[in-house]
Amino acid sequence: MIIGRITAKAQTTIPRAVRMALGIKPGDEIAYEIDGDRVILRRASDPFDKPFASFGEWSDTLDEAYDSL
């Protein structure tokens, strides 16, 4: 178990082991999900949500309609 501390300004540092496990770096967004008496921390955007995002040559404004599916 990894333990952290809350500052007087209600801030905390995400431990290095957690950052590495989630693959997050400064500037990345994170999401909190409350599940009863626990909180689940995850990356806000999963790189697998848009599997073709790296194919810029196929990108078109008409394709944006499919992003919300």
DRENZAVO-578449 format. One record per residue: residue number from 1; chain; x, y, z of N, C-alpha, C in turn. Coordinates in steps of 0.05 Angstrom, whole numbers, plus 32768, in hexadecimal, padded with zeros to 4 digits. Example, Ala and Ser with C-alpha at 12.3 -4.5 7.8 and 13.67 -1.06 7.14 Angstrom:
DRENZAVO-578449
atom num=1, chaine=A, n.u=8108, n.v=7F8E, n.w=809C, ca.u=80F6, ca.v=7FA6, ca.w=809C, c.u=8108, c.v=7FBE, c.w=809C
atom num=2, chaine=A, n.u=8101, n.v=7FD3, n.w=808E, ca.u=8111, ca.v=7FEB, ca.w=808F, c.u=8102, c.v=8001, c.w=809D
This chain:
DRENZAVO-578449
atom num=1, chaine=A, n.u=8011, n.v=7FE8, n.w=8000, ca.u=8000, ca.v=8000, ca.w=8000, c.u=8012, c.v=8019, c.w=8000
atom num=2, chaine=A, n.u=800A, n.v=802C, n.w=7FF0, ca.u=8019, ca.v=8045, ca.w=7FEF, c.u=8009, c.v=805A, c.w=7FFE
atom num=3, chaine=A, n.u=8016, n.v=8068, n.w=8010, ca.u=8009, ca.v=807C, ca.w=8021, c.u=8012, c.v=8098, c.w=8019
atom num=4, chaine=A, n.u=7FFF, n.v=80AB, n.w=8018, ca.u=8006, ca.v=80C7, ca.w=8012, c.u=7FFC, c.v=80D9, c.w=8029
atom num=5, chaine=A, n.u=7FFF, n.v=80F2, n.w=8025, ca.u=7FF7, ca.v=8105, ca.w=803A, c.u=7FE9, c.v=811D, c.w=802C
atom num=6, chaine=A, n.u=7FD4, n.v=8128, n.w=8039, ca.u=7FC6, ca.v=813F, ca.w=802F, c.u=7FD1, c.v=8158, c.w=803D
atom num=7, chaine=A, n.u=7FD7, n.v=816C, n.w=802D, ca.u=7FE2, ca.v=8185, ca.w=8039, c.u=7FCC, c.v=8196, c.w=8044
atom num=8, chaine=A, n.u=7FD3, n.v=81AC, n.w=8051, ca.u=7FBF, ca.v=81BF, ca.w=805C, c.u=7FAE, c.v=81CB, c.w=8046
atom num=9, chaine=A, n.u=7FB8, n.v=81CB, n.w=802D, ca.u=7FA8, ca.v=81D6, ca.w=8016, c.u=7F99, c.v=81BF, c.w=8008
atom num=10, chaine=A, n.u=7F97, n.v=81A8, n.w=8015, ca.u=7F88, ca.v=8191, ca.w=800A, c.u=7F95, c.v=8187, c.w=7FF0
atom num=11, chaine=A, n.u=7FB0, n.v=8189, n.w=7FEE, ca.u=7FBF, ca.v=817F, ca.w=7FD7, c.u=7FCE, c.v=8166, c.w=7FDF
atom num=12, chaine=A, n.u=7FD5, n.v=8156, n.w=7FCB, ca.u=7FE6, ca.v=813F, ca.w=7FD0, c.u=7FF8, c.v=813B, c.w=7FB7
atom num=13, chaine=A, n.u=800C, n.v=812C, n.w=7FBB, ca.u=801E, ca.v=8124, ca.w=7FA5, c.u=8018, c.v=8107, c.w=7F9D
atom num=14, chaine=A, n.u=8014, n.v=8102, n.w=7F84, ca.u=8010, ca.v=80E6, ca.w=7F7B, c.u=802B, c.v=80D8, c.w=7F7C
atom num=15, chaine=A, n.u=802E, n.v=80C3, n.w=7F8C, ca.u=8048, ca.v=80B6, ca.w=7F8E, c.u=8052, c.v=80AC, c.w=7F73
atom num=16, chaine=A, n.u=806C, n.v=80AB, n.w=7F71, ca.u=807A, ca.v=80A3, ca.w=7F58, c.u=8070, c.v=8088, c.w=7F4E
atom num=17, chaine=A, n.u=806E, n.v=8075, n.w=7F60, ca.u=8065, ca.v=805A, ca.w=7F58, c.u=8049, c.v=805B, c.w=7F4C
atom num=18, chaine=A, n.u=8038, n.v=806C, n.w=7F56, ca.u=801C, ca.v=806E, ca.w=7F4B, c.u=801E, c.v=807C, c.w=7F30
atom num=19, chaine=A, n.u=802D, n.v=8091, n.w=7F2E, ca.u=8030, ca.v=809F, ca.w=7F14, c.u=803B, c.v=808D, c.w=7EFE
atom num=20, chaine=A, n.u=804E, n.v=807D, n.w=7F06, ca.u=805A, ca.v=806A, ca.w=7EF2, c.u=8046, c.v=8054, c.w=7EEB
atom num=21, chaine=A, n.u=8037, n.v=804A, n.w=7EFE, ca.u=8023, ca.v=8035, ca.w=7EF8, c.u=800D, c.v=8040, c.w=7EE6
atom num=22, chaine=A, n.u=8005, n.v=8059, n.w=7EE9, ca.u=7FF0, ca.v=8065, ca.w=7ED8, c.u=7FFB, c.v=8070, c.w=7EBE
atom num=23, chaine=A, n.u=8016, n.v=8074, n.w=7EBE, ca.u=8022, ca.v=8080, ca.w=7EA6, c.u=801B, c.v=809E, c.w=7EA3
atom num=24, chaine=A, n.u=8019, n.v=80AC, n.w=7EBA, ca.u=8012, ca.v=80C8, ca.w=7EB9, c.u=802B, c.v=80D9, c.w=7EBE
atom num=25, chaine=A, n.u=802A, n.v=80F1, n.w=7EB3, ca.u=8040, ca.v=8104, ca.w=7EB5, c.u=8034, c.v=8120, c.w=7EBA
atom num=26, chaine=A, n.u=8045, n.v=8134, n.w=7EC1, ca.u=803A, ca.v=814F, ca.w=7EC5, c.u=802A, c.v=8158, c.w=7EAD
atom num=27, chaine=A, n.u=8013, n.v=8164, n.w=7EB3, ca.u=8001, ca.v=816E, ca.w=7E9F, c.u=7FEB, c.v=815A, c.w=7E97
atom num=28, chaine=A, n.u=7FEE, n.v=8141, n.w=7E9D, ca.u=7FD9, ca.v=812D, ca.w=7E97, c.u=7FC2, c.v=8131, c.w=7EAA
atom num=29, chaine=A, n.u=7FAA, n.v=812A, n.w=7EA0, ca.u=7F92, ca.v=812C, ca.w=7EB0, c.u=7F8D, c.v=8111, c.w=7EBE
atom num=30, chaine=A, n.u=7F82, n.v=8112, n.w=7ED6, ca.u=7F7B, ca.v=80F9, ca.w=7EE4, c.u=7F5E, c.v=80FB, c.w=7EEC
atom num=31, chaine=A, n.u=7F52, n.v=80E4, n.w=7EF0, ca.u=7F36, ca.v=80E3, ca.w=7EF7, c.u=7F33, c.v=80D4, c.w=7F12
atom num=32, chaine=A, n.u=7F20, n.v=80DE, n.w=7F22, ca.u=7F1A, ca.v=80D1, ca.w=7F3B, c.u=7EFE, c.v=80C6, c.w=7F3A
atom num=33, chaine=A, n.u=7EFB, n.v=80AD, n.w=7F42, ca.u=7EE1, ca.v=80A0, ca.w=7F42, c.u=7EDC, c.v=8097, c.w=7F5F
atom num=34, chaine=A, n.u=7EC6, n.v=80A0, n.w=7F6A, ca.u=7EBF, ca.v=8099, ca.w=7F86, c.u=7EAE, c.v=8080, c.w=7F85
atom num=35, chaine=A, n.u=7EB7, n.v=806C, n.w=7F94, ca.u=7EAA, ca.v=8052, ca.w=7F95, c.u=7EA7, c.v=804A, c.w=7FB3
atom num=36, chaine=A, n.u=7E90, n.v=8053, n.w=7FBE, ca.u=7E8C, ca.v=804D, ca.w=7FDA, c.u=7EA0, c.v=805C, c.w=7FEC
atom num=37, chaine=A, n.u=7EB0, n.v=804D, n.w=7FFB, ca.u=7EC3, ca.v=8059, ca.w=800D, c.u=7EDF, c.v=805A, c.w=8001
atom num=38, chaine=A, n.u=7EE2, n.v=8057, n.w=7FE7, ca.u=7EFC, ca.v=8058, ca.w=7FDA, c.u=7EFA, c.v=806A, c.w=7FC1
atom num=39, chaine=A, n.u=7F11, n.v=8073, n.w=7FB8, ca.u=7F13, ca.v=8083, ca.w=7FA1, c.u=7F26, c.v=8076, c.w=7F8D
atom num=40, chaine=A, n.u=7F1E, n.v=8075, n.w=7F74, ca.u=7F2F, ca.v=8069, ca.w=7F5F, c.u=7F3B, c.v=807F, c.w=7F4F
atom num=41, chaine=A, n.u=7F55, n.v=807F, n.w=7F4D, ca.u=7F64, ca.v=8093, ca.w=7F3E, c.u=7F6D, c.v=8086, c.w=7F23
atom num=42, chaine=A, n.u=7F67, n.v=8094, n.w=7F0D, ca.u=7F70, ca.v=8089, ca.w=7EF3, c.u=7F76, c.v=80A0, c.w=7EE1
atom num=43, chaine=A, n.u=7F83, n.v=8099, n.w=7ECA, ca.u=7F88, ca.v=80AD, ca.w=7EB5, c.u=7F6D, c.v=80B7, c.w=7EAB
atom num=44, chaine=A, n.u=7F6A, n.v=80D1, n.w=7EA7, ca.u=7F51, ca.v=80DC, ca.w=7E9D, c.u=7F4C, c.v=80D4, c.w=7E80
atom num=45, chaine=A, n.u=7F61, n.v=80D2, n.w=7E70, ca.u=7F5E, ca.v=80CA, ca.w=7E54, c.u=7F70, c.v=80B2, c.w=7E50
atom num=46, chaine=A, n.u=7F63, n.v=809D, n.w=7E47, ca.u=7F71, ca.v=8084, ca.w=7E42, c.u=7F7B, c.v=8084, c.w=7E25
atom num=47, chaine=A, n.u=7F95, n.v=807F, n.w=7E20, ca.u=7F9E, ca.v=8080, ca.w=7E04, c.u=7F90, c.v=806C, c.w=7DF2
atom num=48, chaine=A, n.u=7F82, n.v=8058, n.w=7DFE, ca.u=7F74, ca.v=8044, ca.w=7DEE, c.u=7F58, c.v=804C, c.w=7DE8
atom num=49, chaine=A, n.u=7F4F, n.v=8063, n.w=7DF3, ca.u=7F34, ca.v=806D, ca.w=7DED, c.u=7F31, c.v=8074, c.w=7DCF
atom num=50, chaine=A, n.u=7F46, n.v=807E, n.w=7DC4, ca.u=7F46, ca.v=8086, ca.w=7DA7, c.u=7F5D, c.v=8077, c.w=7D9A
atom num=51, chaine=A, n.u=7F59, n.v=805E, n.w=7D92, ca.u=7F70, ca.v=804F, ca.w=7D88, c.u=7F7C, c.v=8059, c.w=7D6E
atom num=52, chaine=A, n.u=7F6D, n.v=806A, n.w=7D5F, ca.u=7F78, ca.v=8073, ca.w=7D46, c.u=7F81, c.v=8091, c.w=7D47
atom num=53, chaine=A, n.u=7F84, n.v=809B, n.w=7D5F, ca.u=7F8C, ca.v=80B7, ca.w=7D63, c.u=7FA7, c.v=80BD, c.w=7D57
atom num=54, chaine=A, n.u=7FB9, n.v=80A9, n.w=7D56, ca.u=7FD3, ca.v=80AE, ca.w=7D4B, c.u=7FD4, c.v=80AD, c.w=7D2D
atom num=55, chaine=A, n.u=7FBE, n.v=80A6, n.w=7D20, ca.u=7FBD, ca.v=80A6, ca.w=7D03, c.u=7FB3, c.v=80C1, c.w=7CF8
atom num=56, chaine=A, n.u=7FC4, n.v=80D5, n.w=7CFB, ca.u=7FBD, ca.v=80F0, ca.w=7CF3, c.u=7FB6, c.v=80F3, c.w=7CD6
atom num=57, chaine=A, n.u=7FC2, n.v=80E3, n.w=7CC5, ca.u=7FBC, ca.v=80E5, ca.w=7CA8, c.u=7F9F, c.v=80DE, c.w=7CA1
atom num=58, chaine=A, n.u=7F91, n.v=80D0, n.w=7CB4, ca.u=7F76, ca.v=80C9, ca.w=7CAF, c.u=7F63, c.v=80DC, c.w=7CBD
atom num=59, chaine=A, n.u=7F6D, n.v=80EF, n.w=7CCB, ca.u=7F5D, ca.v=8101, ca.w=7CDB, c.u=7F4E, c.v=8114, c.w=7CC9
atom num=60, chaine=A, n.u=7F34, n.v=8118, n.w=7CCF, ca.u=7F23, ca.v=812A, ca.w=7CBF, c.u=7F0E, c.v=8134, c.w=7CD2
atom num=61, chaine=A, n.u=7F03, n.v=814B, n.w=7CCB, ca.u=7EED, ca.v=8157, ca.w=7CDC, c.u=7ED5, c.v=8144, c.w=7CDD
atom num=62, chaine=A, n.u=7ED1, n.v=8135, n.w=7CC8, ca.u=7EBA, ca.v=8122, ca.w=7CC8, c.u=7EBE, c.v=810C, c.w=7CDC
atom num=63, chaine=A, n.u=7ED7, n.v=8105, n.w=7CE2, ca.u=7EDD, ca.v=80F0, ca.w=7CF5, c.u=7ED6, c.v=80F8, c.w=7D11
atom num=64, chaine=A, n.u=7ED5, n.v=8112, n.w=7D17, ca.u=7ECF, ca.v=811B, ca.w=7D33, c.u=7EB4, c.v=8111, c.w=7D3D
atom num=65, chaine=A, n.u=7EA2, n.v=810C, n.w=7D2B, ca.u=7E87, ca.v=8102, ca.w=7D33, c.u=7E89, c.v=80E7, c.w=7D40
atom num=66, chaine=A, n.u=7E9E, n.v=80D8, n.w=7D3A, ca.u=7EA1, ca.v=80BD, ca.w=7D45, c.u=7EB0, c.v=80BD, c.w=7D5F
atom num=67, chaine=A, n.u=7EBC, n.v=80D4, n.w=7D67, ca.u=7ECB, ca.v=80D5, ca.w=7D80, c.u=7EB9, c.v=80D2, c.w=7D98
atom num=68, chaine=A, n.u=7EA0, n.v=80D9, n.w=7D96, ca.u=7E8E, ca.v=80D7, ca.w=7DAD, c.u=7E81, c.v=80BC, c.w=7DB0
atom num=69, chaine=A, n.u=7E86, n.v=80AA, n.w=7D9D, ca.u=7E7A, ca.v=808F, ca.w=7D9F, c.u=7E89, c.v=807D, c.w=7DB2
